[in-house]
Amino acid sequence: MQTKLDQLQAEFLAQLAEAQALLNEAADQAGKQAEELRIAFLGKKGRFAELMVGLKDLGNEEKAQVGKGVNQLKELVTNSISDLSQKAQTAIADLAVRSQWIDISLNPYQEEPGSLHPVSLMHLKLEEIFEAMGFTIYDGPQVETDHYNFEALNFDPHHPARDMHDTFFFKGGRLLRTQTSTIQIRAMEKLKPPFRIIGSGKVFRCERVDASHDACFHQLEGMMVDKDISVANLKHFMQVMLSGIFESEVKVRLRPGYFPFVEPGFELEMACLICGGEGCAVCKRVGWIELLGCGMVHPNVLRAGGIDPEEYSGFAFGMGTDRLAMMKYGISDIRPLHSGDLNFSRLFSAATHYRLG
Ligand code: DAH
């Protein structure tokens, strides 16, 4: 019996050594083997269970002696296995930590806060001003039909004003909108008077690019339709808008201007904020700066929108927001606005924080 015990011990130690050798290279394998050893030696049908069967037949004295040896060996086996499995677990965890190691001494990734483009800032400001005055924001597509860009806006098919728009046409007759006035027509299709709307976005004209012209630029359009709307209302809303943008009292004046969709039509001018109307280089010595087109909505346009011009009247206005942003932020050339140059946009991050803060 004693020999059997010695053999078992030798066998166990040999297998244990084999499993321990795996700890460094293949800790998960060592862990598995620890479990296999536990089952093989200490399990219900394991080697110790077998030994116990043999013990039964021994005399009392020998039983006591051998039993002691069995218990000692069992303790050795139990402790060795649990030691092995603990070491395997620690080694597995160490390996995971090593493979997912992060160098916390490295400089953190420098996140740069984004900034809004000056034209976006201008649109946000305008929307804020007009929403406060009860206007709703409308939208329209950049690819348009002749109907929305010209016909419904009272441009006859051969009207010379069409030439002023240097339109980009697609095959099949569609075109890139040349003005956001298209949004007036789209809004009238959906709304019943009284209403007040604004709409803005990109417009396109086949322009030769220079410091003040680009083939793609931005406009904001507005329209108000109600009973008894007059030029006085138009002038008031324009004055409130410009004072809001330039954050000071702004003087405006209207001069006759021609646009097929308004009658009478006006060019609205603002007293130069640099010289206060005295005349300087910015206003080309005239004291006034041309800002936008506007007027009383033409009866044909109201009719095209399903509105009775005998009952309702309205005003409309439209302006280039790139130019407005240039005036507000002191930018003298339109080209960097559309260049995608981040260094240029970054100049406005302070303004962005101010606006959104
Ligand atoms: N759509 C005109 C343009 O692009 C600007 C304009 C003028 C809009 C008069 C209006 C308006 O709504 O009433 O030149």
Residues whose N, C-alpha, C, O or C-beta is under 5 A from the ligand:
A	BS01	DAH	T178 Q179 S181 G222 F259 V262 G293 C294 G295 A316 F317 G318
